[in-house]
Amino acid sequence: MKEPKKCIIVDDEPAAHYVLVNYIKQNPQLDLVFQCYNGIEAMNYLRENKVDLMFLDINMPEITGIELLKIIPSPPKTILTTAYSEFALESYDYGVIDYLLKPIYFPRFLKAIDRFFSIENVQNKPAEIIANTVSVKVDGHFIELELENLLFAQSFGNYVKLHTTKRTYLASITTSEFEKGLPELGFMRIHKSYIVALDKIEATDKDFVVIKKERLPIGITYKRELLDRLKNKNIL
């Protein structure tokens, strides 16, 4: 049997914890490793620990669930658990894989878990480097993308837009999974939504890099490392 996926619960309501703990215990493929009651606790735990899946409430004190997803550079796959449906559309901008409305019923929970594992099964295969290519799934088929043609990768929900010198592909993979398959020396994440080929950067300013006339934002947490790497490559 495969090792269970590590998951955490982030919710300020004890009753919600009770329900989710009960549901998770009935699924041997999941391993509940931590429970927290606000965003600060979640941030501190995620800084030090790898998590595969996060059950996240939206309406919490101090930091909301959406704000937490904005703050964390590379959040784990997330299933939102909330009594409010109005944030559903916005949440998918941050790679949320499902949206469970409270009260959460077991069949609906199982459907969300099935969705999580279907995404995991697809993403465990891609991003294997073969020579100078990366294997990604596009339109249901795997293709070998030549890395020398890759300009930048852009997060698009549970997909990634791969901008190349020839065309743009929409691949069934997240930016975090795609990043794992790239050679570290040639590529870098500059923002939670963008990974760039360093040698394709044509210009930089305070908050952007320019690739083929596209202005791509630089996240504040990546700025110093990017500047250092560009200087070492004599791009600046």
Summary of the structure (lengths in Angstrom):
residues: 236
radius of gyration: 18.9
end to end distance: 50.3
largest distance: 56.7
contacts: 718
relative contact order: 0.09
helix: 32%
strand: 33%
